[in-house]
Amino acid sequence: MKTATLNAFEMDLLFQQDPATEGDGGWQGLLVRLQRCCDATTGHIEIPEGDFQRISSYAFDMGKGGYEDRLIKIFGRSFGPRLGR
């Protein structure tokens, strides 16, 4: 389990993902799952290890689609620009 406390900017980026898109694809579902892991009041987030590995994989291994930069902006301050790699 990885833990962090997101700031207001990072939480805004995370919660931009419409929960209705959860079934639309891998990264959409990941962001919606992460929303459920995050306390929207404090920004505290507990990320299961498997989802943390998915964050890194989507950010660096899947090509370019815009969500890569978004993941780095959300989690880079807490876990480094390479997200622990």
Secondary structure by P-SEA (a helix, b strand, c coil): cbbbbbcaaaaaaaaccccccccccaaaaaaaaaaaaccccccbbbbcaaaaaaaaaaaccccccaaaaaaaaaccccccccccc
